[in-house]
Amino acid sequence: MEWVKDYWWIIVILLLVGVMVNVYKDLKRIDHKKFMANKPDLPPHRDFNDKWDDEDDWPKKK
């Protein structure tokens, strides 16, 4: 186990390379064209500025 103390960084690099390979494989499986065709509509954005929306300087629509 003495070699683990000396070469721990190689184990870390191999682990990171393995993670990157698995991420690449998973990303290759995603069909982005199918997702974009069936993309769900996002709900309207709600922020905390809605209390100031009534104080607009824009003219009112008639």
FENWOKA-V833034 format. One record per helix or strand of 3 or more residues. SS is the DSSP state (helix for helix, strand for strand). FROM is the first residue (numbers start at 1). LEN is the number of residues. If there is no record, write none. Layout:
BEGIN
SS:FROM:LEN
SS:FROM:LEN
END
This chain:
BEGIN
helix:2:5
helix:8:22
helix:32:6
helix:50:6
END
